Amino acid sequence: MIHGAIHKARPDVGCVLHTHTRAGMAVAAMKCGLLPLSQTSIRFVGHIGYHDYEGPAIDVNERERLVRDLGAHNAMIMRNHGLLTCGPSIQEPFNTMYQLELSCRSQVDAMAARTELTMPDENVLAHTANLYQPGTGGPMACLNGRRCSGSSPRKRRIPVIRRTGSSKISVRPRESGDPGLIASPGFPLTRE
């Protein structure tokens, strides 16, 4: 219901991710929401939606409210529920979810320290958040999976992990038809 509502309302969206992680659910339960405590979380200032909990997401009438609360953003905190990201590709919402999850973990850790927290002033927050937005030419927009201003197009390479000896694993670009191998824990990674 959640994914379908967003796909139907947002033709620009090719992928929707929704998670129920420990840190994501913790921040979703905080009245303060996501705080701009780190550079990673500052990227979401003014660029994240919030949706109040209405019970398990099975009521079709909730669809329009989900879409309204997401708005034009590609990230949303679903209060008392979890996190949601979306974007035109798989890469972009995955990167956004990684940054949102990392922001939530950092906030939970910082708040657990039970000390006074600091936040940059409003001008720094607005400037930093803008640098992360696609289409602004900001140097940090590359982290959202979009092409950086002045850069050449990225080659799409999927890494392959290969075992090269008794305890070494190499990572190289995948060749056509190459299934690759999965690394085992405890084996160091090396580049060929």
Secondary structure, 3 states (H helix, E strand, C coil): CHHHHHHHHCCCCCEEEEECCHHHHHHHCCCCCCCCCCHHHHCCCCCCEEECCCCCCCCHHHHHHHHHHHCCCCEEEECCCEEEEEECCCHHHHHHHHHHHHHHHHHHHHHHCCCCCCCCCHHHHHHHHHHCCCCCCCHHHHHHCCCCCCCCCCCCCCEEEEECCCCCEEEEECCCCCCCECCCCCCCEEEC
